Amino acid sequence: MRRISQTELDTAVERGILSAASADALWSFLSDRQEADQTPRFDFTHVLYYLGGMLAIGAMSLFMTLGWERFGGWGIFFIALAYMGVALGLARRFERENLLAPMGIMATLFVVLVPLAVWGLQNAFGLWPPGGHDAYRDYHAWIDWRWITLEAATLVAGALMLWRWRAPFLVLPVAVTLWYMSMDLAVFFAGADTAHYNSGLWEFRQWFSLGFGLAMLAFALLVELRSRGGRDYPFWLHLFGLITFWGALSSMHSDLLSGKLTYLAINLALIVFGALLVRSMFAVFGGLGTAMVLGDLAWRYFKDSWLFPIALTAIGLAVVFAGVAWKRRARELSEGLRDLLPAELAELLAARQRAR
């Protein structure tokens, strides 16, 4: 959604559209709304917010070292609880000060600490299943069905924190956890003790991730429709649903022309769906998949011909101009596609578009 500037309000006053008093009152209202707005913006303040927040989140997740193992299960559990208490206290403080972006970041840090606390507690009671990976830092690096308890606890904590804090950034750890769970559940249902890549397990994981990604996208669409005109909760669900679905789809390599054309059709459908929701990420994934399959077809039919570089250049330029067309006509395309939908669904999507 485009922001209104003070200059535009002054111009409206000069043209007699608004009175000076009304313009001042409207500007004051918009300024107050902007202060309370937690939508990420590329300004210095928000860069500091998210840089600091992501450093703290990364320290307690991706960059966890083996040095923590010396504290044992109980030590790690109580250290995680202490960090969670600090994160919760800061979230409450920022909420009182109406600093909603850092509030959401601290609430997210709380959720990120939940799997660490659960892992410590399971080890303290000797409940960690034998075999597989037994170091917490492997949680973010290796696929293993043993992580499912950590993921389930994280999803519950994420849902409770979302209910309490209403911060869209809290959907990030939920979406990442769902992505992890899609891979770990595939190994679990396949009955594999580890994630070694035999052909049967690999094919099962592909199809499982494909279905799980579609389910996540369907859930994101449901959230999208129910949060009409509100905060952008479904962003991270869409992103990681796309990663899960598109990644699985793209890994299903097929040498058959029919398989390549099916892959092309699905990616074109993603672009159309992105236009419908005004979600550029769908166009990015769909455009990337389209370029990949067209490049592969060009290689197949022109690899020994002087026409191959020309064909590949034409594909590249076509993708660039498609991006230009998208930039100029995304809203028009969205409105045209919505005219083909039932009235109630079209109105819900229109409300989401106006919110952006």
DATAFEN-V703909 format. One record per backbone hydrogen bond with DSSP energy under -0.5 kcal/mol. CO is the residue of the C=O (numbers start at 1). NH is the residue of the N-H. E is the energy in kcal/mol with one decimal. If there is no record, write none. Layout:
BEGIN
co: {CO & CO}
nh: {NH & NH}
e: {E & E}
END
This chain:
BEGIN
co: {5 & 6 & 7 & 8 & 9 & 10 & 11 & 12 & 12 & 13 & 19 & 20 & 21 & 22 & 23 & 24 & 25 & 26 & 27 & 28 & 29 & 30 & 31 & 32 & 33 & 34 & 41 & 43 & 44 & 45 & 46 & 47 & 48 & 49 & 50 & 51 & 52 & 53 & 54 & 55 & 56 & 58 & 58 & 61 & 65 & 66 & 67 & 68 & 69 & 71 & 72 & 73 & 74 & 75 & 76 & 77 & 78 & 79 & 80 & 81 & 82 & 83 & 84 & 85 & 86 & 87 & 88 & 89 & 90 & 91 & 92 & 93 & 94 & 95 & 98 & 99 & 100 & 101 & 102 & 103 & 104 & 105 & 106 & 107 & 108 & 109 & 110 & 111 & 111 & 113 & 114 & 115 & 116 & 117 & 118 & 119 & 120 & 121 & 122 & 122 & 123 & 135 & 136 & 137 & 138 & 138 & 144 & 145 & 146 & 147 & 147 & 148 & 149 & 150 & 151 & 152 & 153 & 154 & 155 & 156 & 157 & 158 & 159 & 160 & 161 & 162 & 166 & 167 & 168 & 169 & 170 & 171 & 172 & 173 & 174 & 175 & 176 & 177 & 178 & 179 & 180 & 180 & 181 & 182 & 183 & 184 & 185 & 186 & 187 & 188 & 196 & 198 & 199 & 200 & 201 & 202 & 203 & 204 & 205 & 206 & 207 & 208 & 209 & 210 & 211 & 212 & 213 & 214 & 215 & 216 & 217 & 218 & 219 & 220 & 221 & 222 & 223 & 225 & 227 & 231 & 232 & 234 & 235 & 236 & 237 & 238 & 239 & 240 & 241 & 242 & 242 & 243 & 244 & 245 & 246 & 247 & 248 & 249 & 251 & 256 & 257 & 258 & 259 & 260 & 261 & 262 & 263 & 264 & 265 & 266 & 267 & 268 & 269 & 270 & 271 & 272 & 273 & 274 & 274 & 278 & 279 & 279 & 280 & 281 & 282 & 283 & 284 & 285 & 286 & 287 & 288 & 289 & 290 & 291 & 292 & 293 & 294 & 295 & 296 & 297 & 298 & 299 & 302 & 302 & 305 & 306 & 307 & 308 & 309 & 310 & 311 & 312 & 313 & 314 & 315 & 316 & 317 & 318 & 319 & 320 & 321 & 322 & 323 & 324 & 325 & 326 & 329 & 330 & 331 & 332 & 333 & 334 & 335 & 337 & 338 & 342 & 343 & 344 & 345 & 346 & 347 & 348 & 349 & 350 & 351 & 352 & 353}
nh: {9 & 10 & 11 & 12 & 13 & 14 & 15 & 17 & 18 & 16 & 23 & 24 & 25 & 26 & 27 & 28 & 29 & 30 & 31 & 32 & 33 & 34 & 35 & 36 & 37 & 37 & 43 & 47 & 48 & 49 & 50 & 51 & 52 & 53 & 54 & 55 & 56 & 57 & 58 & 59 & 60 & 61 & 63 & 64 & 68 & 69 & 70 & 71 & 72 & 75 & 76 & 77 & 78 & 79 & 80 & 81 & 82 & 83 & 84 & 85 & 86 & 87 & 88 & 89 & 90 & 91 & 92 & 93 & 94 & 95 & 96 & 97 & 99 & 98 & 100 & 103 & 104 & 105 & 106 & 107 & 108 & 109 & 110 & 111 & 112 & 113 & 114 & 114 & 115 & 117 & 118 & 119 & 120 & 121 & 122 & 123 & 124 & 125 & 127 & 128 & 126 & 138 & 139 & 140 & 141 & 142 & 147 & 148 & 149 & 150 & 151 & 152 & 153 & 154 & 155 & 156 & 157 & 158 & 159 & 160 & 161 & 162 & 163 & 164 & 165 & 166 & 168 & 170 & 171 & 172 & 174 & 175 & 176 & 177 & 178 & 179 & 180 & 181 & 182 & 183 & 183 & 184 & 185 & 186 & 187 & 188 & 189 & 190 & 192 & 191 & 198 & 202 & 203 & 204 & 205 & 206 & 207 & 208 & 209 & 210 & 211 & 212 & 213 & 214 & 215 & 216 & 217 & 218 & 219 & 220 & 221 & 222 & 223 & 224 & 225 & 226 & 227 & 228 & 230 & 233 & 235 & 238 & 239 & 240 & 241 & 242 & 243 & 244 & 245 & 246 & 247 & 247 & 248 & 249 & 250 & 251 & 252 & 252 & 253 & 260 & 261 & 262 & 263 & 264 & 265 & 266 & 267 & 268 & 269 & 270 & 271 & 272 & 273 & 274 & 275 & 276 & 277 & 278 & 279 & 280 & 282 & 283 & 284 & 285 & 286 & 287 & 288 & 289 & 290 & 291 & 292 & 293 & 294 & 295 & 296 & 297 & 298 & 299 & 300 & 301 & 302 & 303 & 305 & 308 & 308 & 310 & 311 & 312 & 313 & 314 & 315 & 316 & 317 & 318 & 319 & 320 & 321 & 322 & 323 & 324 & 325 & 326 & 327 & 328 & 329 & 330 & 333 & 334 & 335 & 336 & 337 & 338 & 339 & 340 & 341 & 346 & 347 & 348 & 349 & 350 & 351 & 352 & 353 & 354 & 355 & 356 & 356}
e: {-1.5 & -2.2 & -2.3 & -2.0 & -1.9 & -2.2 & -1.7 & -2.3 & -1.1 & -1.3 & -2.6 & -2.4 & -2.4 & -2.6 & -2.5 & -2.2 & -2.2 & -2.7 & -2.4 & -2.1 & -2.2 & -2.2 & -2.0 & -1.5 & -0.7 & -0.6 & -2.0 & -2.4 & -2.1 & -2.3 & -2.6 & -2.4 & -2.4 & -2.4 & -2.6 & -1.9 & -2.1 & -2.6 & -2.8 & -2.2 & -1.3 & -1.3 & -2.9 & -1.2 & -1.4 & -1.8 & -0.9 & -1.7 & -1.5 & -1.0 & -2.4 & -2.3 & -2.5 & -2.2 & -2.5 & -2.2 & -2.1 & -2.3 & -2.5 & -2.3 & -2.1 & -2.7 & -2.6 & -2.5 & -2.5 & -2.2 & -2.1 & -2.1 & -2.9 & -1.9 & -2.2 & -1.7 & -2.9 & -1.4 & -1.0 & -1.7 & -2.4 & -1.9 & -2.4 & -2.2 & -2.0 & -2.2 & -1.8 & -1.6 & -2.4 & -1.4 & -0.6 & -1.1 & -0.6 & -2.2 & -2.6 & -2.6 & -2.3 & -2.3 & -2.8 & -2.1 & -2.2 & -1.8 & -3.2 & -0.6 & -0.8 & -1.7 & -2.2 & -0.7 & -1.5 & -2.9 & -1.8 & -1.7 & -0.6 & -0.5 & -2.2 & -2.7 & -2.0 & -1.9 & -2.3 & -2.0 & -2.5 & -2.8 & -2.3 & -2.3 & -2.6 & -2.3 & -2.1 & -1.8 & -3.5 & -1.7 & -0.6 & -1.8 & -2.0 & -1.6 & -0.9 & -3.0 & -2.7 & -2.2 & -2.2 & -2.0 & -2.6 & -2.9 & -1.9 & -1.1 & -0.7 & -2.4 & -3.0 & -0.9 & -1.4 & -2.1 & -3.2 & -1.6 & -1.9 & -1.3 & -1.4 & -2.5 & -2.2 & -2.2 & -2.7 & -2.0 & -2.1 & -2.6 & -2.7 & -2.1 & -2.4 & -2.8 & -2.8 & -2.0 & -2.2 & -2.3 & -2.3 & -2.4 & -2.3 & -2.5 & -2.3 & -2.1 & -2.5 & -2.6 & -2.3 & -2.1 & -1.7 & -0.7 & -2.2 & -1.9 & -0.7 & -2.8 & -2.3 & -2.6 & -2.2 & -2.4 & -2.3 & -2.3 & -2.7 & -3.0 & -0.6 & -1.8 & -1.7 & -2.6 & -2.8 & -1.3 & -0.6 & -1.1 & -2.0 & -1.9 & -2.4 & -2.1 & -2.2 & -2.3 & -2.5 & -2.3 & -2.0 & -2.2 & -2.1 & -1.8 & -1.6 & -2.1 & -2.7 & -2.4 & -2.0 & -2.0 & -2.1 & -1.2 & -2.3 & -0.6 & -1.1 & -0.8 & -2.2 & -2.4 & -2.8 & -2.8 & -2.3 & -2.6 & -2.4 & -2.5 & -2.2 & -2.3 & -2.4 & -2.4 & -2.2 & -2.5 & -2.4 & -2.3 & -2.4 & -2.3 & -2.3 & -1.3 & -2.0 & -0.6 & -1.6 & -0.5 & -3.1 & -2.8 & -2.4 & -2.5 & -2.1 & -2.4 & -2.7 & -2.3 & -2.2 & -2.0 & -2.7 & -2.1 & -2.0 & -1.9 & -2.6 & -2.4 & -2.3 & -1.8 & -2.5 & -1.5 & -2.9 & -2.3 & -2.5 & -2.5 & -2.4 & -2.2 & -1.2 & -1.4 & -1.5 & -2.6 & -2.2 & -1.9 & -2.2 & -2.2 & -2.2 & -1.6 & -2.2 & -2.5 & -1.5 & -0.9 & -0.8}
END
